[in-house]
């Protein structure tokens, strides 16, 4: 799926403070593939959310996908990946050109209260 979207990615990447992630896409997006076997208890859910928070502190965005959807709903998963990647690429182009200010970042990322939160959450409203 990632290849067909033209994304550059690495698998099983270790990120200091976060641990091993399933995929690191374009250097900024962590994609995790979750299954019932390793993510069903409350303790496992807490661990995952805390890892995602640390990743956000380091400037990464995280997209958690369900293994069942990857296997049985690949079109929906590919649309989600395409949307997140498109949003991140668009934002990075705007940031590089100086077109995006802090106030724009905050306005486009509902629920974010700081520029850092907004910058690492390019499609936060779509993922909430």
PASEBA-1860 file (N, C-alpha, C; in nm, 3 decimals):
! residues 128
1> XXXXXXXX> 0.083/-0.120/0.000/0.000/0.000/0.000/0.087/0.126/0.000 ~ 0.187/0.127/0.087/0.273/0.245/0.096/0.351/0.267/-0.034 ~ 0.400/0.158/-0.092/0.472/0.171/-0.221/0.381/0.231/-0.327 ~ 0.258/0.183/-0.332/0.166/0.231/-0.437/0.132/0.379/-0.419 ~ 0.150/0.431/-0.297/0.125/0.573/-0.270/0.250/0.657/-0.291 ~ 0.359/0.593/-0.328/0.484/0.664/-0.352/0.554/0.709/-0.224 ~ 0.521/0.645/-0.113/0.581/0.682/0.015/0.714/0.611/0.035 ~ 0.806/0.682/0.098/0.932/0.620/0.141/0.908/0.570/0.283
9> XXXXXXXX> 0.950/0.447/0.311/0.925/0.394/0.444/1.032/0.295/0.486 ~ 1.043/0.280/0.617/1.130/0.181/0.679/1.044/0.096/0.771 ~ 1.081/-0.031/0.786/1.006/-0.119/0.875/1.085/-0.147/1.001 ~ 1.011/-0.172/1.111/1.069/-0.210/1.239/1.180/-0.114/1.283 ~ 1.147/0.013/1.286/1.243/0.117/1.322/1.239/0.140/1.472 ~ 1.356/0.150/1.533/1.366/0.185/1.676/1.381/0.335/1.689 ~ 1.294/0.395/1.770/1.299/0.538/1.797/1.324/0.554/1.946 ~ 1.431/0.625/1.980/1.467/0.645/2.121/1.349/0.703/2.198
17> XXXXXXXX> 1.316/0.643/2.310/1.206/0.689/2.395/1.072/0.630/2.356 ~ 1.060/0.579/2.235/0.934/0.523/2.186/0.944/0.371/2.177 ~ 1.054/0.323/2.123/1.071/0.180/2.100/1.058/0.149/1.953 ~ 1.033/0.023/1.922/1.022/-0.021/1.784/0.883/0.011/1.730 ~ 0.881/0.068/1.611/0.754/0.098/1.544/0.744/0.013/1.419 ~ 0.622/-0.017/1.377/0.604/-0.103/1.261/0.656/-0.039/1.133 ~ 0.617/0.086/1.108/0.662/0.158/0.988/0.692/0.303/1.025 ~ 0.798/0.356/0.966/0.825/0.499/0.971/0.817/0.548/0.827
25> XXXXXXXX> 0.719/0.631/0.800/0.688/0.674/0.663/0.732/0.818/0.642 ~ 0.807/0.840/0.536/0.854/0.973/0.498/0.922/1.047/0.612 ~ 0.974/0.973/0.709/1.050/1.033/0.818/0.969/1.102/0.925 ~ 0.835/1.104/0.915/0.755/1.176/1.014/0.630/1.102/1.062 ~ 0.584/1.004/0.985/0.460/0.934/1.018/0.490/0.793/1.066 ~ 0.447/0.763/1.187/0.457/0.627/1.240/0.325/0.558/1.208 ~ 0.335/0.441/1.146/0.215/0.360/1.119/0.230/0.232/1.200 ~ 0.134/0.208/1.287/0.133/0.088/1.369/0.017/-0.001/1.324
33> XXXXXXXX> 0.043/-0.130/1.317/-0.057/-0.228/1.278/-0.092/-0.309/1.402 ~ -0.209/-0.283/1.459/-0.249/-0.342/1.587/-0.340/-0.463/1.567 ~ -0.316/-0.566/1.646/-0.401/-0.685/1.644/-0.451/-0.712/1.785 ~ -0.552/-0.794/1.796/-0.609/-0.829/1.926/-0.505/-0.899/2.014 ~ -0.415/-0.973/1.953/-0.317/-1.052/2.028/-0.229/-0.965/2.118 ~ -0.197/-0.843/2.075/-0.103/-0.761/2.152/-0.157/-0.625/2.195 ~ -0.286/-0.600/2.169/-0.338/-0.466/2.197/-0.478/-0.467/2.257 ~ -0.518/-0.576/2.321/-0.657/-0.584/2.366/-0.679/-0.545/2.512
41> XXXXXXXX> -0.580/-0.560/2.597/-0.603/-0.526/2.738/-0.589/-0.376/2.760 ~ -0.644/-0.328/2.871/-0.634/-0.186/2.905/-0.489/-0.146/2.923 ~ -0.410/-0.232/2.985/-0.268/-0.202/3.006/-0.196/-0.186/2.871 ~ -0.227/-0.270/2.775/-0.166/-0.259/2.642/-0.212/-0.132/2.572 ~ -0.339/-0.097/2.590/-0.391/0.027/2.532/-0.318/0.149/2.591 ~ -0.300/0.149/2.722/-0.228/0.258/2.789/-0.085/0.269/2.737 ~ -0.018/0.156/2.726/0.120/0.155/2.676/0.125/0.216/2.536 ~ 0.031/0.176/2.449/0.028/0.230/2.313/0.004/0.380/2.312
49> XXXXXXXX> -0.090/0.429/2.391/-0.121/0.572/2.393/-0.004/0.653/2.446 ~ 0.063/0.599/2.545/0.178/0.670/2.601/0.295/0.672/2.502 ~ 0.314/0.565/2.428/0.417/0.564/2.323/0.382/0.668/2.217 ~ 0.255/0.677/2.181/0.212/0.776/2.081/0.238/0.918/2.131 ~ 0.214/0.941/2.260/0.238/1.074/2.317/0.386/1.109/2.313 ~ 0.472/1.015/2.349/0.617/1.040/2.344/0.658/1.066/2.199 ~ 0.605/0.988/2.106/0.636/1.009/1.964/0.596/1.150/1.921 ~ 0.479/1.196/1.965/0.433/1.332/1.931/0.527/1.436/1.990
57> XXXXXXXX> 0.574/1.414/2.111/0.669/1.507/2.173/0.797/1.518/2.089 ~ 0.832/1.409/2.021/0.952/1.406/1.938/0.927/1.456/1.796 ~ 0.801/1.491/1.766/0.770/1.547/1.634/0.711/1.449/1.534 ~ 0.672/1.330/1.579/0.613/1.230/1.490/0.461/1.230/1.504 ~ 0.392/1.198/1.398/0.249/1.170/1.402/0.233/1.018/1.396 ~ 0.129/0.965/1.458/0.108/0.820/1.460/-0.030/0.788/1.405 ~ -0.034/0.690/1.316/-0.160/0.636/1.265/-0.164/0.490/1.306 ~ -0.262/0.453/1.388/-0.279/0.314/1.431/-0.387/0.250/1.345
65> XXXXXXXX> -0.348/0.143/1.279/-0.441/0.069/1.195/-0.469/-0.067/1.259 ~ -0.586/-0.122/1.231/-0.624/-0.252/1.284/-0.589/-0.358/1.181 ~ -0.519/-0.463/1.227/-0.475/-0.569/1.136/-0.592/-0.627/1.056 ~ -0.706/-0.642/1.118/-0.825/-0.694/1.050/-0.864/-0.604/0.932 ~ -0.855/-0.473/0.950/-0.887/-0.381/0.840/-0.785/-0.390/0.728 ~ -0.658/-0.405/0.764/-0.554/-0.417/0.663/-0.581/-0.540/0.576 ~ -0.622/-0.648/0.639/-0.648/-0.773/0.566/-0.780/-0.772/0.489 ~ -0.886/-0.719/0.550/-1.020/-0.734/0.493/-1.082/-0.605/0.440
73> XXXXXXXX> -1.021/-0.490/0.467/-1.070/-0.361/0.418/-0.954/-0.278/0.364 ~ -0.875/-0.335/0.276/-0.753/-0.265/0.230/-0.782/-0.133/0.159 ~ -0.896/-0.123/0.089/-0.927/0.003/0.021/-0.947/0.117/0.121 ~ -1.016/0.089/0.230/-1.038/0.191/0.333/-0.907/0.229/0.399 ~ -0.822/0.132/0.425/-0.692/0.160/0.487/-0.607/0.244/0.392 ~ -0.607/0.210/0.264/-0.527/0.286/0.168/-0.577/0.430/0.157 ~ -0.709/0.449/0.162/-0.763/0.586/0.158/-0.718/0.665/0.281 ~ -0.717/0.600/0.397/-0.673/0.668/0.519/-0.525/0.705/0.510
81> XXXXXXXX> -0.444/0.612/0.465/-0.301/0.641/0.448/-0.280/0.756/0.349 ~ -0.350/0.751/0.237/-0.336/0.856/0.135/-0.375/0.992/0.191 ~ -0.482/0.997/0.269/-0.526/1.123/0.326/-0.426/1.181/0.424 ~ -0.374/1.099/0.512/-0.275/1.147/0.609/-0.149/1.192/0.538 ~ -0.102/1.113/0.442/0.020/1.150/0.370/0.000/1.278/0.288 ~ -0.115/1.290/0.224/-0.144/1.410/0.145/-0.146/1.534/0.235 ~ -0.211/1.523/0.349/-0.217/1.635/0.442/-0.080/1.673/0.496 ~ 0.000/1.575/0.530/0.134/1.601/0.581/0.224/1.663/0.477
89> XXXXXXXX> 0.216/1.613/0.355/0.299/1.669/0.247/0.258/1.812/0.216 ~ 0.128/1.837/0.214/0.078/1.972/0.185/0.125/2.069/0.293 ~ 0.113/2.029/0.418/0.155/2.115/0.529/0.305/2.140/0.524 ~ 0.384/2.038/0.496/0.529/2.056/0.491/0.570/2.150/0.378 ~ 0.501/2.142/0.264/0.530/2.237/0.155/0.497/2.379/0.200 ~ 0.383/2.397/0.267/0.343/2.530/0.312/0.440/2.582/0.418 ~ 0.484/2.495/0.510/0.579/2.537/0.612/0.712/2.577/0.548 ~ 0.759/2.497/0.451/0.887/2.525/0.385/0.884/2.658/0.310
97> XXXXXXXX> 0.767/2.694/0.258/0.757/2.819/0.183/0.734/2.939/0.274 ~ 0.715/2.912/0.404/0.689/3.021/0.498/0.544/3.065/0.497 ~ 0.460/2.990/0.427/0.319/3.026/0.411/0.237/3.001/0.538 ~ 0.282/2.910/0.625/0.205/2.873/0.742/0.263/2.939/0.866 ~ 0.179/3.010/0.937/0.222/3.072/1.063/0.170/2.987/1.179 ~ 0.213/3.018/1.298/0.168/2.946/1.417/0.018/2.954/1.431 ~ -0.043/3.069/1.406/-0.187/3.082/1.423/-0.262/2.995/1.323 ~ -0.209/2.980/1.203/-0.273/2.893/1.103/-0.262/2.748/1.147
105> XXXXXXXX> -0.144/2.707/1.197/-0.128/2.570/1.244/-0.230/2.537/1.352 ~ -0.249/2.626/1.448/-0.343/2.600/1.556/-0.486/2.599/1.506 ~ -0.520/2.688/1.416/-0.657/2.694/1.364/-0.692/2.568/1.285 ~ -0.593/2.507/1.219/-0.620/2.390/1.136/-0.612/2.259/1.214 ~ -0.576/2.263/1.340/-0.561/2.141/1.420/-0.647/2.152/1.546 ~ -0.778/2.128/1.533/-0.867/2.139/1.648/-0.818/2.052/1.763 ~ -0.827/2.106/1.883/-0.786/2.033/2.001/-0.640/2.054/2.038 ~ -0.561/2.110/1.949/-0.421/2.139/1.978/-0.412/2.275/2.045
113> XXXXXXXX> -0.329/2.285/2.147/-0.317/2.411/2.219/-0.182/2.477/2.201 ~ -0.088/2.408/2.140/0.043/2.467/2.117/0.085/2.445/1.972 ~ 0.173/2.528/1.919/0.221/2.507/1.783/0.287/2.371/1.766 ~ 0.357/2.323/1.869/0.423/2.192/1.859/0.321/2.081/1.840 ~ 0.211/2.087/1.915/0.106/1.985/1.898/0.048/1.992/1.758 ~ 0.022/2.110/1.710/-0.037/2.126/1.578/0.059/2.078/1.469 ~ 0.186/2.107/1.485/0.284/2.071/1.383/0.298/1.921/1.368 ~ 0.282/1.844/1.476/0.298/1.699/1.466/0.166/1.629/1.439
121> XXXXXXXX> 0.059/1.703/1.424/-0.071/1.644/1.404/-0.137/1.704/1.281 ~ -0.081/1.679/1.159/-0.132/1.746/1.040/-0.277/1.714/1.006 ~ -0.327/1.600/1.045/-0.464/1.564/1.013/-0.541/1.525/1.139 ~ -0.510/1.588/1.250/-0.567/1.549/1.378/-0.719/1.543/1.373 ~ -0.785/1.642/1.316/-0.930/1.643/1.316/-0.988/1.524/1.240 ~ -0.920/1.478/1.136/-0.968/1.363/1.059/-0.947/1.232/1.135 ~ -0.853/1.230/1.227/-0.824/1.106/1.299/-0.896/1.096/1.431 ~ -0.954/1.205/1.482/-1.019/1.202/1.613/-1.147/1.123/1.610
END
